Amino acid sequence: MSTVLENIIKRASEKNKCVVLPEGEDSRVVKAAAEIVKQKISRVVLLGDPTEIAKANPDVNLEGVIVIDPKTDVNNKKYAEILYKSREGKINKKTGLPEYANVDEALAGALKDYTMYGALMLKAGDVDGLVSGACHSTANTLRPGLQVIKTAPGINTVSSCFVMVAPDENKYCPDGVAVFADCAINIEPSAEQLADIAISSAETAKSIAGIEPRVAMLSFSTMGSGNDDKFFKSVPKVQEATKIAKEKAPELTVDGEFQFDAAVAPEVGKLKAPESKVAGNANVFVFPNINAGNIGYKIAQRFGKFLALGPVCQGFAKPINDLSRGCSVEDVVAVVAITALQA
Ligand SMILES: CC(C)(COP(=O)(O)OP(=O)(O)OC[C@H]1O[C@@H](n2cnc3c(N)ncnc32)[C@H](O)[C@@H]1OP(=O)(O)O)[C@@H](O)C(=O)NCCC(=O)NCCS
């Protein structure tokens, strides 16, 4: 296990938070729940029918794991009311009708979608974080959170990042760890959204990666060296995003627009952006769109042998994280530790 991850787990354990895992039907999640409680990383609420879970996982000792069956949960009406109130006036895009006409419909909706049920527990303050996605798509995992948890104060965009751990000493990654964003949620972010991604990624760099953030807004251009006016106008967008991020978070060390080498290599940074505090020295990288971000982190992972922890969701008012459907038990444990740290 990387020392960064060991450190995340250790810091999470000190917080004694409670994380809800809505996917009691997935054996990896059930095994992870037992492991998390055994290692005292956080308290865990697992959603599902306790008899079914025990039957499907006879070898797993669930002592200490709180198993709640939403169907018989004494609090389910309370959560239905929260759902109804949070979504009052919202129209279902497919049917053109209100999402929930009354509290009974909201209850039926929450009982059909345990990720939503978990999100309502989180909204009510009965748990501190939510981790799902072992057997649900990213969209189905994030939508309940987007609908009822919403964004943190001052942030309008939920985004994601990867915490990238360097395999060994690396001249361009002196902290041993960096943050790449957004590689998984926002497909073509606007300038305002890129600014939010920068601010949230800096927060994740501090709280999860444990580093002091120096944020580079990435492009194929450095400080106006290139432009794409005839195509996507992405250079002015990144320039505008940099300006917005500086205005919204004046305390943040953020600059751009930079090519990747100008952001990480001191010799290139000095040459191309001599006035910048971030050039040649960045440890948080905001990519101009999901194509660049997703391809970028995978190049670092495969060619550069960096360990990619994530995606870590950021910008929610309360922490929610999405597992990959190919996740292992260890991955679930790691994501729960990250979520507990965000709480
Ligand atoms: C994040 C995502 C799942 C949202 O999809 P969606 O549910 O169809 O989103 P909608 O546009 O219907 O919006 C639902 C609600 O979430 C809000 N929302 C959507 N994206 C948001 C974001 N990034 N930040 C904050 N709020 C957001 C909307 O404002 C809307 O709120 P409302 O219903 O209260 O008005 C979608 O952007 C997505 O699929 N992204 C790519 C994910 C992906 O495939 N990743 C691959 C992994 S590499």
The ligand as an SDF file (V2000), in Angstrom:
LIG
                    3D

 48 50  0  0  0  0  0  0  0  0999 V2000
  -22.7380   14.1720  -13.6810 C   0  0  0  0  0  0  0  0  0  0  0  0
  -23.8160   13.6520  -14.6150 C   0  0  0  0  0  0  0  0  0  0  0  0
  -23.9930   12.2150  -14.2500 C   0  0  0  0  0  0  0  0  0  0  0  0
  -25.1420   14.3970  -14.3630 C   0  0  0  0  0  0  0  0  0  0  0  0
  -26.0580   13.8550  -15.2620 O   0  0  0  0  0  0  0  0  0  0  0  0
  -27.6420   14.0420  -15.2060 P   0  0  0  0  0  0  0  0  0  0  0  0
  -28.2320   13.4240  -14.0150 O   0  0  0  0  0  0  0  0  0  0  0  0
  -28.1420   13.6230  -16.5140 O   0  0  0  0  0  0  0  0  0  0  0  0
  -27.7320   15.5740  -15.0030 O   0  0  0  0  0  0  0  0  0  0  0  0
  -28.9380   16.5350  -15.2720 P   0  0  0  0  0  0  0  0  0  0  0  0
  -28.4570   17.4970  -16.2900 O   0  0  0  0  0  0  0  0  0  0  0  0
  -30.2300   15.8180  -15.4950 O   0  0  0  0  0  0  0  0  0  0  0  0
  -29.0120   17.2620  -13.8660 O   0  0  0  0  0  0  0  0  0  0  0  0
  -29.5600   16.7070  -12.6780 C   0  0  0  0  0  0  0  0  0  0  0  0
  -29.3460   17.7360  -11.6000 C   0  0  0  0  0  0  0  0  0  0  0  0
  -27.9670   17.7800  -11.2690 O   0  0  0  0  0  0  0  0  0  0  0  0
  -27.4400   19.0890  -11.4620 C   0  0  0  0  0  0  0  0  0  0  0  0
  -26.0860   18.9230  -12.0110 N   0  0  0  0  0  0  0  0  0  0  0  0
  -25.7220   18.1940  -13.1020 C   0  0  0  0  0  0  0  0  0  0  0  0
  -24.3800   18.2120  -13.2270 N   0  0  0  0  0  0  0  0  0  0  0  0
  -23.9020   18.9690  -12.1940 C   0  0  0  0  0  0  0  0  0  0  0  0
  -22.6030   19.3470  -11.7810 C   0  0  0  0  0  0  0  0  0  0  0  0
  -21.5020   18.9660  -12.4150 N   0  0  0  0  0  0  0  0  0  0  0  0
  -22.4860   20.1110  -10.6570 N   0  0  0  0  0  0  0  0  0  0  0  0
  -23.5710   20.5190   -9.9700 C   0  0  0  0  0  0  0  0  0  0  0  0
  -24.8260   20.1740  -10.3130 N   0  0  0  0  0  0  0  0  0  0  0  0
  -24.9900   19.4180  -11.4180 C   0  0  0  0  0  0  0  0  0  0  0  0
  -28.3740   19.7710  -12.4250 C   0  0  0  0  0  0  0  0  0  0  0  0
  -28.3350   21.1630  -12.2320 O   0  0  0  0  0  0  0  0  0  0  0  0
  -29.7010   19.1610  -12.0250 C   0  0  0  0  0  0  0  0  0  0  0  0
  -30.2030   19.7980  -10.8770 O   0  0  0  0  0  0  0  0  0  0  0  0
  -31.8070   19.9450  -10.6620 P   0  0  0  0  0  0  0  0  0  0  0  0
  -32.4250   18.6390  -11.0960 O   0  0  0  0  0  0  0  0  0  0  0  0
  -31.9530   20.2070   -9.2000 O   0  0  0  0  0  0  0  0  0  0  0  0
  -32.2460   21.0690  -11.5300 O   0  0  0  0  0  0  0  0  0  0  0  0
  -23.4000   13.8520  -16.0840 C   0  0  0  0  0  0  0  0  0  0  0  0
  -22.7900   15.1010  -16.1950 O   0  0  0  0  0  0  0  0  0  0  0  0
  -22.4710   12.8050  -16.6120 C   0  0  0  0  0  0  0  0  0  0  0  0
  -22.9560   11.7450  -16.9980 O   0  0  0  0  0  0  0  0  0  0  0  0
  -21.1300   13.1260  -16.7010 N   0  0  0  0  0  0  0  0  0  0  0  0
  -20.1450   12.2320  -17.2590 C   0  0  0  0  0  0  0  0  0  0  0  0
  -19.9460   11.1010  -16.3250 C   0  0  0  0  0  0  0  0  0  0  0  0
  -19.2690    9.9650  -17.0260 C   0  0  0  0  0  0  0  0  0  0  0  0
  -19.7900    9.3160  -17.8870 O   0  0  0  0  0  0  0  0  0  0  0  0
  -18.0870    9.7150  -16.5660 N   0  0  0  0  0  0  0  0  0  0  0  0
  -17.3680    8.6430  -17.0950 C   0  0  0  0  0  0  0  0  0  0  0  0
  -16.3830    8.2050  -16.0820 C   0  0  0  0  0  0  0  0  0  0  0  0
  -14.7930    8.4190  -16.7450 S   0  0  0  0  0  0  0  0  0  0  0  0
  1  2  1  0
  2  3  1  0
  2  4  1  0
  2 36  1  0
  4  5  1  0
  5  6  1  0
  6  7  2  0
  6  8  1  0
  6  9  1  0
  9 10  1  0
 10 11  2  0
 10 12  1  0
 10 13  1  0
 13 14  1  0
 14 15  1  0
 15 16  1  0
 15 30  1  0
 16 17  1  0
 17 18  1  0
 17 28  1  0
 18 19  1  0
 18 27  1  0
 19 20  2  0
 20 21  1  0
 21 22  1  0
 21 27  2  0
 22 23  1  0
 22 24  2  0
 24 25  1  0
 25 26  2  0
 26 27  1  0
 28 29  1  0
 28 30  1  0
 30 31  1  0
 31 32  1  0
 32 33  2  0
 32 34  1  0
 32 35  1  0
 36 37  1  0
 36 38  1  0
 38 39  2  0
 38 40  1  0
 40 41  1  0
 41 42  1  0
 42 43  1  0
 43 44  2  0
 43 45  1  0
 45 46  1  0
 46 47  1  0
 47 48  1  0
M  END
$$$$
